[in-house]
Amino acid sequence: MAKRLLNKISKGKNKLGVEIVTRLYILGKTQTWLAEQCGCTKQYISEVIHGKSKPSAEMTEKIANAMGMNVTEVRKLALEEVA
């Protein structure tokens, strides 16, 4: 399922979404797990992954901490589009 989702979002324009799905797959974690770690809903995480919602500075920090990523990297990815 993660590979199918990754294929779908990698065709979009959301680099953060691609990175989140990739890291969740590597970690063996789910969107639900990430939502619990960040104190938000799975629906919100899905919206971020699909580029329907841009995470706030506070949320990018929570995502970074939960996934062992650099906060600056997450914020940069949130602003970039897939080439």
QUIGI-V356928 format. One line per field, one symbol per residue. psi: psi as a letter, one per 20 degrees, with the letter a starting at -180 (. if undefined). A space follows every 10 residues. Layout:
psi->???
This chain:
psi->ghgggggghi ibknhggggg gghgggikrr hggggghika qhgggghggj jippqrgghh ggggghjkrp ghgghghhiq qp.
